[in-house]
Amino acid sequence: MKLIQKPIVIVGAGFAGMTVALSLKRLNPSLPILVVDSESKFVFKPLMYEVLSKEIRMWEFAPEFSNIFSDVGITFLRNCLKKIKFNEKILEFRDDLQISYQYLVICTGSVPNCFSIKGVDENCYFFNNINDLNKLKSILEKSNKSISRLKLFIVGGGPSGVEIACKINDIYKDKFEINIVERSNEILSKNKIFNREEAEKALEMRQINVFLNSIVKEVSEQKISFSNNAGITNLDQDIVIWTAGVKSNLSYLDNEIPRMNGRLVVNDKFQIENNMNCFAIGDISIIKGMEDLPLTAQVAIQEGTHLARNLELLIQDKDLLPFKFQDNGEMISLGIGKASISALGITLAGKLAFEVRRFIYASKLPDLGKSLKSATSSILNKKSIVNHFFQKDNKSD
Ligand SMILES: Cc1cc2nc3c(=O)[nH]c(=O)nc-3n(C[C@H](O)[C@H](O)[C@H](O)COP(=O)(O)OP(=O)(O)OC[C@H]3O[C@@H](n4cnc5c(N)ncnc54)[C@H](O)[C@@H]3O)c2cc1C
């Protein structure tokens, strides 16, 4: 058994950090754990679209960290990490707070990537956190009062772009002419074929325009310009939502740690090179040999669960185990009350898929208990509907 002199420090309490903290506490209740996050609330990002459409309420999808952690005996501190001094094993936070660590887990997620394209930062709306959600909600509500039909562009035809487009269409009906601008030759190019086909149908049914093979060059206050086979297209815009990519949230690190595509390179036990007691999981890291893993909550949760087991092994002075990812499928929402699921050989679309999707999310992090479960209590009561799905997919993330 190793001597644990200091709490295990986890910075970032999103899907990865939350999972590692709660799983580790379950495995070893006497272990001191300190979780630090710059925000006060956990954000269940996959359900942000349902908050926009008021299908669930803000408090239900974003429970307070202090409630979650105090219930299970984990110490929570709200602060923002500014620097890591690896040599001295010291973390520097806002307000000159310093914390020394013995074992460190960093999992600070990702932020939108504007790829230095002119005008994007200043003139686009984003959809990555509660702040973005509130800003977008407020402009959509304000625009809803306008008498004319407004031109809304969504840049990025990945899951976020498609999901927002369908929700906005269903909430505001004909208020917006909705356009998606996508650089590749199809939407959801990295997703399962079934979900892509369902999404294509959903967009067509809602008469949402899709510009494929189109690369945004600039967004000004009133125009969006993109290039495609036809040359440069310049169109009037009232609202542009940017969902075209994310980058690791690593502002507290210099370039001393090797990166790939902007993410920290770790081994298959999540250890950072030359700092074997420091681990990086979730969106910020990329595992050597598993570079294709997507940036999803599913990956972050599996990594968090595995790291908790490994930390317990480390404390017992045993060998760490390599991580293996299990693809449990994917789910996307497609408008109010509808979704599409492709998981472990099962495909589902429409209303039933929507209910199954919410049920799965509610059951994913049982320790979040009250708030998320209340959001889905009506669904949890309909177990018969989802039983056939869970019999096959009792591990889906
Ligand atoms: C709108 C949207 C919808 C999505 N839908 C899905 C989906 O349907 N399915 C799916 O699998 N994935 C989905 N994702 C992706 C998924 O949410 C991410 O992959 C996942 O959140 C990554 O987990 P993480 O723990 O690495 O980061 P996050 O969950 O982003 O958590 C990072 C945490 O770190 C904190 N933090 C950041 N910087 C600091 C700092 N300097 N100091 C202290 N704390 C800090 C943040 O406050 C945050 O709490 C979606 C993402 C978005 C934005």
The ligand as an SDF file (V2000), in Angstrom:
LIG
                    3D

 53 58  0  0  0  0  0  0  0  0999 V2000
  -24.0140   20.9380  -27.0370 C   0  0  0  0  0  0  0  0  0  0  0  0
  -23.2340   19.6690  -26.8450 C   0  0  0  0  0  0  0  0  0  0  0  0
  -23.8710   18.4560  -27.0130 C   0  0  0  0  0  0  0  0  0  0  0  0
  -23.1710   17.2620  -26.8430 C   0  0  0  0  0  0  0  0  0  0  0  0
  -23.8360   16.0820  -27.0120 N   0  0  0  0  0  0  0  0  0  0  0  0
  -23.1820   14.9170  -26.7990 C   0  0  0  0  0  0  0  0  0  0  0  0
  -23.8750   13.6660  -26.9160 C   0  0  0  0  0  0  0  0  0  0  0  0
  -25.0630   13.6340  -27.2680 O   0  0  0  0  0  0  0  0  0  0  0  0
  -23.1940   12.5310  -26.6370 N   0  0  0  0  0  0  0  0  0  0  0  0
  -21.8850   12.5420  -26.2450 C   0  0  0  0  0  0  0  0  0  0  0  0
  -21.3260   11.4730  -25.9690 O   0  0  0  0  0  0  0  0  0  0  0  0
  -21.1980   13.7070  -26.1650 N   0  0  0  0  0  0  0  0  0  0  0  0
  -21.8080   14.8810  -26.4130 C   0  0  0  0  0  0  0  0  0  0  0  0
  -21.1250   16.0800  -26.3220 N   0  0  0  0  0  0  0  0  0  0  0  0
  -19.6670   16.0590  -26.0300 C   0  0  0  0  0  0  0  0  0  0  0  0
  -19.4520   15.9030  -24.5410 C   0  0  0  0  0  0  0  0  0  0  0  0
  -20.2520   16.7940  -23.8080 O   0  0  0  0  0  0  0  0  0  0  0  0
  -17.9720   16.1280  -24.2250 C   0  0  0  0  0  0  0  0  0  0  0  0
  -17.1990   15.2470  -24.9990 O   0  0  0  0  0  0  0  0  0  0  0  0
  -17.7380   15.8880  -22.7350 C   0  0  0  0  0  0  0  0  0  0  0  0
  -18.4070   16.8820  -21.9910 O   0  0  0  0  0  0  0  0  0  0  0  0
  -16.2470   15.8880  -22.4180 C   0  0  0  0  0  0  0  0  0  0  0  0
  -16.1030   15.6860  -21.0380 O   0  0  0  0  0  0  0  0  0  0  0  0
  -14.9070   16.3730  -20.2470 P   0  0  0  0  0  0  0  0  0  0  0  0
  -15.0660   15.9500  -18.8360 O   0  0  0  0  0  0  0  0  0  0  0  0
  -13.6390   16.1380  -20.9540 O   0  0  0  0  0  0  0  0  0  0  0  0
  -15.1900   17.9450  -20.3890 O   0  0  0  0  0  0  0  0  0  0  0  0
  -16.4170   18.8020  -19.8630 P   0  0  0  0  0  0  0  0  0  0  0  0
  -17.6060   17.9660  -19.6650 O   0  0  0  0  0  0  0  0  0  0  0  0
  -16.5200   19.9490  -20.7950 O   0  0  0  0  0  0  0  0  0  0  0  0
  -15.9430   19.3300  -18.4500 O   0  0  0  0  0  0  0  0  0  0  0  0
  -14.8370   20.1740  -18.2770 C   0  0  0  0  0  0  0  0  0  0  0  0
  -14.9500   20.8240  -16.9050 C   0  0  0  0  0  0  0  0  0  0  0  0
  -13.7270   21.5040  -16.6350 O   0  0  0  0  0  0  0  0  0  0  0  0
  -14.0010   22.7570  -16.0370 C   0  0  0  0  0  0  0  0  0  0  0  0
  -12.8420   23.6300  -16.3040 N   0  0  0  0  0  0  0  0  0  0  0  0
  -12.4140   24.0940  -17.5110 C   0  0  0  0  0  0  0  0  0  0  0  0
  -11.2950   24.8250  -17.3730 N   0  0  0  0  0  0  0  0  0  0  0  0
  -10.9970   24.8420  -16.0490 C   0  0  0  0  0  0  0  0  0  0  0  0
   -9.9510   25.4280  -15.2720 C   0  0  0  0  0  0  0  0  0  0  0  0
   -8.9520   26.1360  -15.8370 N   0  0  0  0  0  0  0  0  0  0  0  0
   -9.9750   25.2660  -13.9220 N   0  0  0  0  0  0  0  0  0  0  0  0
  -10.9710   24.5340  -13.3460 C   0  0  0  0  0  0  0  0  0  0  0  0
  -11.9730   23.9560  -14.0280 N   0  0  0  0  0  0  0  0  0  0  0  0
  -11.9880   24.0950  -15.3650 C   0  0  0  0  0  0  0  0  0  0  0  0
  -15.3030   23.1940  -16.7200 C   0  0  0  0  0  0  0  0  0  0  0  0
  -15.9820   24.1670  -15.9540 O   0  0  0  0  0  0  0  0  0  0  0  0
  -16.0460   21.8680  -16.8340 C   0  0  0  0  0  0  0  0  0  0  0  0
  -16.8630   21.6270  -15.7020 O   0  0  0  0  0  0  0  0  0  0  0  0
  -21.7930   17.2930  -26.4900 C   0  0  0  0  0  0  0  0  0  0  0  0
  -21.1490   18.5310  -26.3340 C   0  0  0  0  0  0  0  0  0  0  0  0
  -21.8600   19.7060  -26.5080 C   0  0  0  0  0  0  0  0  0  0  0  0
  -21.1550   21.0250  -26.3380 C   0  0  0  0  0  0  0  0  0  0  0  0
  1  2  1  0
  2  3  1  0
  2 52  2  0
  3  4  2  0
  4  5  1  0
  4 50  1  0
  5  6  2  0
  6  7  1  0
  6 13  1  0
  7  8  2  0
  7  9  1  0
  9 10  1  0
 10 11  2  0
 10 12  1  0
 12 13  2  0
 13 14  1  0
 14 15  1  0
 14 50  1  0
 15 16  1  0
 16 17  1  0
 16 18  1  0
 18 19  1  0
 18 20  1  0
 20 21  1  0
 20 22  1  0
 22 23  1  0
 23 24  1  0
 24 25  2  0
 24 26  1  0
 24 27  1  0
 27 28  1  0
 28 29  2  0
 28 30  1  0
 28 31  1  0
 31 32  1  0
 32 33  1  0
 33 34  1  0
 33 48  1  0
 34 35  1  0
 35 36  1  0
 35 46  1  0
 36 37  1  0
 36 45  1  0
 37 38  2  0
 38 39  1  0
 39 40  1  0
 39 45  2  0
 40 41  1  0
 40 42  2  0
 42 43  1  0
 43 44  2  0
 44 45  1  0
 46 47  1  0
 46 48  1  0
 48 49  1  0
 50 51  2  0
 51 52  1  0
 52 53  1  0
M  END
$$$$
